[in-house]
Amino acid sequence: MVNFLTVIIALICLLLTLVVLIQNPKGGGVDSTFGGQGANQMFGAAKSSDFIEKLTWGLAISLFVLCIITVLVVNTQSGGVIDAPLQSQG
C-alpha cells in the first residue's frame, strides 16, 4: 500500500512540475514552447490559463492529501511507533 501511494505521489510530482513549467510567468496563457498558440486558439487565452491554474491547484491539493494519507498509513502499519535509532554521545 505504501509503495503504491509513493508511486502515485511521484507521478503527481512529475505532473505538477510539468504543469508549472507550462505556465507563462507573466500570466499571459500557455507558453508557446509547448504549443501554446494552438491551445490559445482552441480554448482562448483566458480559458487555457484558467484550466492550467485549476490543474495546478488540483495537483497541489492532491499531493498534500496523499502525503498526509501516506503518513497515516505508515504510522498505522508500524503500530504508532517510529523506530528511529538513537545515536550515542560518544
N, CA, C and O atoms as a DFTB+ gen file, in Angstrom:
360 C
 N C O
     1  1       0.823      -1.196       0.000
     2  2       0.000       0.000       0.000
     3  2       0.866       1.259       0.000
     4  3       0.595       2.220      -0.720
     5  1       1.913       1.228       0.824
     6  2       2.794       2.398       0.891
     7  2       3.535       2.578      -0.422
     8  3       3.732       3.704      -0.878
     9  1       3.947       1.473      -1.032
    10  2       4.639       1.571      -2.326
    11  2       3.724       2.158      -3.394
    12  3       4.161       2.979      -4.201
    13  1       2.470       1.748      -3.406
    14  2       1.500       2.285      -4.365
    15  2       1.315       3.788      -4.159
    16  3       1.316       4.553      -5.123
    17  1       1.157       4.208      -2.904
    18  2       0.994       5.627      -2.613
    19  2       2.241       6.421      -2.992
    20  3       2.141       7.554      -3.463
    21  1       3.405       5.829      -2.788
    22  2       4.646       6.509      -3.145
    23  2       4.761       6.704      -4.653
    24  3       5.210       7.755      -5.109
    25  1       4.363       5.710      -5.421
    26  2       4.393       5.834      -6.879
    27  2       3.404       6.893      -7.344
    28  3       3.726       7.691      -8.224
    29  1       2.219       6.912      -6.773
    30  2       1.220       7.923      -7.143
    31  2       1.724       9.327      -6.791
    32  3       1.542      10.262      -7.571
    33  1       2.351       9.477      -5.632
    34  2       2.910      10.776      -5.234
    35  2       4.001      11.208      -6.213
    36  3       4.070      12.380      -6.583
    37  1       4.848      10.278      -6.631
    38  2       5.912      10.609      -7.579
    39  2       5.329      11.053      -8.922
    40  3       5.826      12.002      -9.530
    41  1       4.280      10.372      -9.385
    42  2       3.643      10.762     -10.650
    43  2       3.005      12.146     -10.547
    44  3       3.098      12.949     -11.476
    45  1       2.361      12.419      -9.423
    46  2       1.743      13.733      -9.234
    47  2       2.820      14.816      -9.186
    48  3       2.620      15.910      -9.714
    49  1       3.954      14.524      -8.562
    50  2       5.063      15.487      -8.525
    51  2       5.566      15.802      -9.933
    52  3       5.814      16.962     -10.261
    53  1       5.714      14.772     -10.760
    54  2       6.157      14.995     -12.136
    55  2       5.136      15.819     -12.921
    56  3       5.501      16.752     -13.636
    57  1       3.866      15.473     -12.785
    58  2       2.821      16.228     -13.480
    59  2       2.763      17.672     -13.004
    60  3       2.601      18.591     -13.805
    61  1       2.898      17.867     -11.696
    62  2       2.870      19.218     -11.141
    63  2       4.052      20.038     -11.661
    64  3       3.907      21.222     -11.962
    65  1       5.206      19.409     -11.762
    66  2       6.381      20.100     -12.302
    67  2       6.142      20.519     -13.749
    68  3       6.455      21.648     -14.127
    69  1       5.590      19.621     -14.556
    70  2       5.322      19.948     -15.955
    71  2       4.274      21.044     -16.089
    72  3       4.413      21.938     -16.924
    73  1       3.239      20.983     -15.283
    74  2       2.179      21.989     -15.360
    75  2       2.708      23.361     -14.958
    76  3       2.347      24.368     -15.567
    77  1       3.554      23.406     -13.943
    78  2       4.122      24.693     -13.516
    79  2       5.051      25.238     -14.598
    80  3       5.076      26.445     -14.840
    81  1       5.814      24.361     -15.250
    82  2       6.701      24.831     -16.308
    83  2       5.948      25.312     -17.540
    84  3       6.445      26.171     -18.269
    85  1       4.773      24.779     -17.782
    86  2       3.972      25.199     -18.933
    87  2       3.416      26.607     -18.737
    88  3       3.204      27.335     -19.706
    89  1       3.183      26.981     -17.501
    90  2       2.575      28.281     -17.228
    91  2       3.490      29.409     -17.683
    92  3       4.714      29.323     -17.582
    93  1       2.875      30.452     -18.177
    94  2       3.606      31.647     -18.571
    95  2       3.823      32.500     -17.325
    96  3       2.855      32.802     -16.626
    97  1       5.054      32.899     -17.024
    98  2       5.300      33.658     -15.794
    99  2       4.629      35.021     -15.764
   100  3       4.449      35.590     -14.688
   101  1       4.256      35.555     -16.916
   102  2       3.606      36.866     -16.959
   103  2       2.093      36.756     -16.916
   104  3       1.401      37.772     -16.978
   105  1       1.574      35.560     -16.813
   106  2       0.130      35.369     -16.737
   107  2      -0.568      35.522     -18.072
   108  3      -1.765      35.805     -18.117
   109  1       0.169      35.336     -19.170
   110  2      -0.410      35.538     -20.484
   111  2      -0.967      34.288     -21.122
   112  3      -1.366      34.333     -22.286
   113  1      -1.010      33.193     -20.428
   114  2      -1.566      31.977     -21.003
   115  2      -0.531      30.889     -21.123
   116  3       0.509      30.927     -20.465
   117  1      -0.822      29.916     -21.969
   118  2       0.051      28.765     -22.148
   119  2       1.306      29.212     -22.892
   120  3       1.226      29.991     -23.841
   121  1       2.446      28.723     -22.464
   122  2       3.723      29.091     -23.074
   123  2       3.786      28.572     -24.497
   124  3       3.346      27.455     -24.771
   125  1       4.329      29.370     -25.406
   126  2       4.374      28.988     -26.812
   127  2       5.340      27.844     -27.067
   128  3       5.253      27.194     -28.109
   129  1       6.249      27.583     -26.153
   130  2       7.182      26.471     -26.316
   131  2       6.456      25.138     -26.386
   132  3       6.884      24.238     -27.109
   133  1       5.382      25.001     -25.658
   134  2       4.634      23.745     -25.589
   135  2       3.376      23.800     -26.432
   136  3       2.367      23.194     -26.071
   137  1       3.412      24.510     -27.540
   138  2       2.251      24.572     -28.420
   139  2       1.176      25.492     -27.897
   140  3      -0.015      25.222     -28.051
   141  1       1.588      26.563     -27.286
   142  2       0.650      27.487     -26.661
   143  2      -0.280      28.168     -27.642
   144  3      -1.434      28.440     -27.311
   145  1       0.201      28.451     -28.851
   146  2      -0.650      29.117     -29.821
   147  2      -1.844      28.251     -30.193
   148  3      -2.964      28.751     -30.305
   149  1      -1.616      26.972     -30.383
   150  2      -2.721      26.069     -30.706
   151  2      -3.716      25.980     -29.568
   152  3      -4.925      25.958     -29.796
   153  1      -3.214      25.929     -28.335
   154  2      -4.100      25.867     -27.178
   155  2      -4.846      27.180     -27.004
   156  3      -6.022      27.183     -26.641
   157  1      -4.170      28.300     -27.261
   158  2      -4.841      29.588     -27.148
   159  2      -5.921      29.748     -28.203
   160  3      -6.963      30.345     -27.935
   161  1      -5.687      29.221     -29.400
   162  2      -6.701      29.314     -30.441
   163  2      -7.871      28.380     -30.162
   164  3      -9.018      28.697     -30.475
   165  1      -7.573      27.229     -29.572
   166  2      -8.631      26.253     -29.317
   167  2      -9.481      26.668     -28.117
   168  3     -10.709      26.647     -28.195
   169  1      -8.847      27.041     -27.017
   170  2      -9.569      27.374     -25.793
   171  2      -9.770      28.877     -25.619
   172  3     -10.688      29.301     -24.917
   173  1      -8.940      29.666     -26.237
   174  2      -8.891      31.087     -25.932
   175  2      -7.869      31.287     -24.822
   176  3      -7.652      30.382     -24.017
   177  1      -7.244      32.447     -24.764
   178  2      -6.156      32.685     -23.804
   179  2      -6.645      32.573     -22.366
   180  3      -5.961      31.986     -21.527
   181  1      -7.807      33.122     -22.072
   182  2      -8.303      33.109     -20.694
   183  2      -8.685      31.698     -20.260
   184  3      -8.402      31.296     -19.131
   185  1      -9.324      30.951     -21.149
   186  2      -9.768      29.607     -20.772
   187  2      -8.592      28.659     -20.581
   188  3      -8.618      27.819     -19.682
   189  1      -7.559      28.781     -21.416
   190  2      -6.407      27.886     -21.264
   191  2      -5.639      28.197     -19.985
   192  3      -5.177      27.279     -19.308
   193  1      -5.496      29.474     -19.644
   194  2      -4.789      29.808     -18.409
   195  2      -5.619      29.411     -17.188
   196  3      -5.060      28.995     -16.173
   197  1      -6.944      29.534     -17.275
   198  2      -7.800      29.081     -16.175
   199  2      -7.686      27.581     -15.980
   200  3      -7.628      27.106     -14.846
   201  1      -7.654      26.830     -17.075
   202  2      -7.526      25.379     -16.996
   203  2      -6.194      24.981     -16.369
   204  3      -6.156      24.105     -15.505
   205  1      -5.104      25.615     -16.794
   206  2      -3.783      25.304     -16.257
   207  2      -3.714      25.666     -14.778
   208  3      -3.116      24.936     -13.988
   209  1      -4.321      26.786     -14.400
   210  2      -4.319      27.192     -12.995
   211  2      -5.129      26.215     -12.137
   212  3      -4.697      25.841     -11.047
   213  1      -6.285      25.810     -12.622
   214  2      -7.106      24.841     -11.881
   215  2      -6.406      23.488     -11.790
   216  3      -6.488      22.816     -10.761
   217  1      -5.724      23.088     -12.852
   218  2      -4.976      21.838     -12.837
   219  2      -3.834      21.903     -11.826
   220  3      -3.565      20.927     -11.126
   221  1      -3.169      23.046     -11.751
   222  2      -2.079      23.221     -10.782
   223  2      -2.601      23.103      -9.355
   224  3      -2.013      22.403      -8.531
   225  1      -3.705      23.787      -9.063
   226  2      -4.282      23.717      -7.724
   227  2      -4.756      22.306      -7.394
   228  3      -4.565      21.831      -6.274
   229  1      -5.369      21.642      -8.357
   230  2      -5.849      20.282      -8.124
   231  2      -4.711      19.311      -7.835
   232  3      -4.812      18.475      -6.937
   233  1      -3.627      19.426      -8.602
   234  2      -2.472      18.556      -8.365
   235  2      -1.803      18.859      -7.028
   236  3      -1.382      17.942      -6.322
   237  1      -1.702      20.139      -6.679
   238  2      -1.080      20.509      -5.402
   239  2      -1.902      19.995      -4.221
   240  3      -1.344      19.473      -3.256
   241  1      -3.211      20.141      -4.296
   242  2      -4.078      19.671      -3.210
   243  2      -4.031      18.147      -3.113
   244  3      -3.974      17.597      -2.013
   245  1      -4.053      17.465      -4.257
   246  2      -3.991      16.002      -4.223
   247  2      -2.642      15.517      -3.687
   248  3      -2.590      14.496      -3.001
   249  1      -1.559      16.223      -3.984
   250  2      -0.250      15.867      -3.434
   251  2      -0.243      16.013      -1.922
   252  3       0.256      15.140      -1.212
   253  1      -0.793      17.107      -1.431
   254  2      -0.865      17.350       0.015
   255  2      -1.679      16.260       0.706
   256  3      -1.253      15.720       1.727
   257  1      -2.838      15.937       0.157
   258  2      -3.716      14.935       0.759
   259  2      -3.064      13.550       0.736
   260  3      -3.122      12.818       1.724
   261  1      -2.450      13.197      -0.383
   262  2      -1.800      11.886      -0.470
   263  2      -0.611      11.774       0.484
   264  3      -0.355      10.694       1.018
   265  1       0.111      12.856       0.704
   266  2       1.216      12.820       1.670
   267  2       0.697      12.583       3.081
   268  3       1.283      11.806       3.835
   269  1      -0.393      13.244       3.442
   270  2      -0.988      13.040       4.767
   271  2      -1.495      11.603       4.907
   272  3      -1.280      10.967       5.939
   273  1      -2.162      11.095       3.879
   274  2      -2.666       9.716       3.918
   275  2      -1.507       8.727       4.051
   276  3      -1.608       7.756       4.801
   277  1      -0.411       8.964       3.333
   278  2       0.742       8.073       3.412
   279  2       1.337       8.054       4.810
   280  3       1.713       6.992       5.307
   281  1       1.429       9.210       5.449
   282  2       1.939       9.259       6.822
   283  2       1.027       8.470       7.754
   284  3       1.513       7.736       8.615
   285  1      -0.270       8.610       7.596
   286  2      -1.203       7.878       8.439
   287  2      -1.102       6.367       8.212
   288  3      -1.167       5.591       9.166
   289  1      -0.943       5.950       6.964
   290  2      -0.822       4.525       6.659
   291  2       0.468       3.965       7.240
   292  3       0.457       2.881       7.825
   293  1       1.573       4.675       7.092
   294  2       2.851       4.211       7.640
   295  2       2.779       4.143       9.161
   296  3       3.278       3.198       9.772
   297  1       2.155       5.149       9.766
   298  2       2.026       5.182      11.230
   299  2       1.154       4.019      11.716
   300  3       1.448       3.426      12.754
   301  1       0.099       3.688      10.991
   302  2      -0.775       2.583      11.362
   303  2      -0.063       1.240      11.207
   304  3      -0.204       0.356      12.053
   305  1       0.697       1.090      10.131
   306  2       1.396      -0.172       9.895
   307  2       2.507      -0.412      10.909
   308  3       2.816      -1.559      11.232
   309  1       3.111       0.668      11.415
   310  2       4.195       0.486      12.383
   311  2       3.672       0.442      13.817
   312  3       4.463       0.352      14.756
   313  1       2.378       0.503      13.994
   314  2       1.795       0.439      15.334
   315  2       1.926       1.732      16.109
   316  3       1.852       1.735      17.338
   317  1       2.120       2.827      15.399
   318  2       2.211       4.127      16.051
   319  2       3.573       4.430      16.640
   320  3       3.745       5.460      17.293
   321  1       4.549       3.556      16.423
   322  2       5.883       3.755      16.959
   323  2       6.850       3.890      15.800
   324  3       6.908       3.039      14.912
   325  1       7.604       4.969      15.826
   326  2       8.616       5.162      14.805
   327  2       9.930       4.631      15.366
   328  3      10.406       5.098      16.401
   329  1      10.511       3.655      14.677
   330  2      11.741       3.012      15.144
   331  2      12.948       3.748      14.592
   332  3      13.556       3.312      13.614
   333  1      13.290       4.860      15.217
   334  2      14.466       5.606      14.812
   335  2      15.609       5.266      15.755
   336  3      15.461       5.383      16.971
   337  1      16.747       4.847      15.212
   338  2      17.871       4.508      16.084
   339  2      18.420       5.743      16.776
   340  3      18.547       6.804      16.165
   341  1      18.740       5.603      18.032
   342  2      19.327       6.697      18.794
   343  2      20.837       6.698      18.591
   344  3      21.478       5.647      18.559
   345  1      21.381       7.882      18.455
   346  2      22.827       7.992      18.275
   347  2      23.494       8.118      19.648
   348  3      22.969       8.751      20.564
   349  1      24.647       7.503      19.753
   350  2      25.371       7.595      21.017
   351  2      26.115       8.912      21.092
   352  3      26.452       9.506      20.067
   353  1      26.368       9.361      22.295
   354  2      27.036      10.635      22.522
   355  2      28.558      10.490      22.539
   356  3      29.262      11.421      22.930
   357  1      29.051       9.375      22.134
   358  2      30.470       9.118      22.282
   359  2      31.238       9.362      21.079
   360  3      32.455       9.180      21.076
